[in-house]
Amino acid sequence: MNFKEYVEQHRQKVYEKICRYFPDKDPVEHYRISKEYSDRQGSYRRPGLLLLTGQMFGAEINDLLLPAAAMQLSEDWILTHDDIEDHSSMRRGKESLNKLYGMEVALNAGDAGHIIMWKMLKDYVVSSSVGSRLYDKFYDIVEKTVEGQFLDINFIYNKKTLNGADEDLYFKIINSKTCYYTVYGPMQLGAIVAGADEEMLRALEDIGRPAGVSFQIADDLLDMTADEKVFGKQKHGDLYEGKITLIILDAYRKASQEEKDAINRIYAKQREEKTEQDIGFLLQIIDKYRSLEAVMKIGEEYTEKAKKNIEEHSRSLPDNEYTKILMSAITELYSRNK
């Protein structure tokens, strides 16, 4: 069994757990809208890693479902808020909530998901001997995620120039928003449910951090190359939003001063102000300096680093079927089409 098959095996159980927490009461439309991203369902990569790591260390699947559901719901409401902040028009292959219902209703919908997530975690705390430890770890994951989001949107809306941006800023953002939230944080949550010690949590971070970098680089590359229908988001969305990626940083570093000035003029515009010609110019610069190829190599390097760290920690990990699936999942985060 591979990781995708494992996720599909448990997807419905996690989704049903989420559904049970959404109230069946007035205002019905409010809760319908609030649950819409959950109903669309994403990759379930984060709850999948949580479930898999928990089972790897000996936890029962039923003990893992509520934390896994809270993990998935956190993604659903965070994406609702992200789409508002980024003025995104597409999410999981359909129009985003902010486009369908307006920014104010979408914001309220995200708030509802946020509240329900903490109710899930409260219920877990009172029902489990490791509930308090899991709650603290979950809080830390979400706190670091919104800190990373601040750095991201503060650049987009307040800095707006690549003059002061560099790889250090990029890695600060993704270490919180991607590495911790998407990869090793969920793994640590599953391990906590199973009773793993702090040394093992550090080992999971050592494995998951480079894998998270390769995952984000893959995401940046897919934004440039993937089919919108498969990827589920607008193509070249990072360029329209004015985000920092290794791709644009590489192109900017190699560009002439005249080209740098033109890039900054485009990045200074709001998303709605950018034209197809603006994006076309950025794509020409990226192609001219072969920035996609350069960043692909970096992604491959981080994938190899993740594999090396897995080998270094292999003796301390259980020897079972779940370990094999988890380790293959970590190395495959770079090789995906959505």
FENRA-V599810 format. One record per backbone hydrogen bond with DSSP energy under -0.5 kcal/mol. NH is the residue of the N-H (numbers start at 1). CO is the residue of the C=O. If there is no record, write none. Layout:
# FENRA-V599810
<<NH:CO> <NH:CO>>
This chain:
# FENRA-V599810
<<6:2> <7:3> <8:4> <9:5> <10:6> <10:7> <11:7> <14:10> <15:11> <16:12> <17:13> <18:14> <19:15> <20:16> <21:17> <21:18> <22:18> <22:19> <23:21> <25:23> <31:27> <32:28> <33:29> <34:30> <35:31> <36:33> <39:35> <40:36> <41:37> <48:44> <49:45> <50:46> <51:47> <52:48> <53:49> <54:50> <55:51> <56:52> <57:53> <58:55> <59:54> <63:60> <64:60> <64:61> <65:61> <68:64> <69:65> <70:66> <71:67> <72:68> <73:69> <74:70> <75:71> <76:72> <77:73> <78:74> <79:75> <80:76> <81:77> <82:78> <83:79> <84:80> <85:81> <86:82> <87:83> <87:84> <88:83> <91:94> <93:232> <94:91> <96:89> <99:96> <100:96> <101:97> <102:97> <102:98> <106:102> <107:103> <108:104> <109:105> <110:106> <111:107> <112:108> <113:109> <114:110> <115:111> <116:112> <117:113> <118:114> <119:115> <120:116> <121:117> <122:118> <123:119> <124:120> <125:121> <126:122> <127:123> <127:124> <128:124> <128:125> <131:128> <134:130> <135:131> <136:132> <137:133> <138:134> <139:135> <140:136> <141:137> <142:138> <143:139> <144:140> <145:141> <146:142> <147:143> <148:144> <149:145> <150:146> <151:147> <152:148> <153:149> <154:150> <155:151> <156:152> <157:153> <158:154> <159:154> <160:155> <165:162> <170:166> <171:167> <172:168> <173:169> <174:170> <175:171> <176:172> <176:173> <177:173> <178:174> <179:174> <180:175> <181:176> <182:178> <183:178> <183:179> <184:179> <185:179> <185:180> <187:183> <188:184> <189:185> <190:186> <191:187> <192:188> <193:189> <194:190> <195:192> <196:191> <201:197> <202:198> <203:199> <204:200> <205:201> <206:202> <207:203> <208:204> <209:205> <210:206> <211:207> <212:208> <213:209> <214:210> <215:211> <216:212> <217:213> <218:214> <219:215> <220:216> <221:217> <222:218> <223:219> <224:220> <224:221> <225:221> <226:222> <230:227> <231:227> <232:228> <236:223> <237:234> <240:236> <241:237> <242:238> <243:238> <245:243> <249:245> <250:246> <251:247> <252:248> <253:249> <254:250> <255:251> <260:256> <261:257> <262:258> <263:259> <264:260> <265:261> <266:262> <267:263> <268:264> <269:266> <273:270> <274:270> <274:271> <279:275> <280:276> <281:277> <282:278> <283:279> <284:280> <285:281> <286:282> <287:283> <288:284> <289:285> <290:287> <291:286> <294:290> <295:291> <296:292> <297:293> <298:294> <299:295> <300:296> <301:297> <302:298> <303:299> <304:300> <305:301> <306:302> <307:303> <308:304> <309:305> <310:306> <311:307> <312:308> <313:309> <314:310> <314:311> <316:313> <317:313> <317:314> <320:318> <324:320> <325:321> <326:322> <327:323> <328:324> <329:325> <330:326> <331:327> <332:328> <333:330> <335:332> <336:334>>
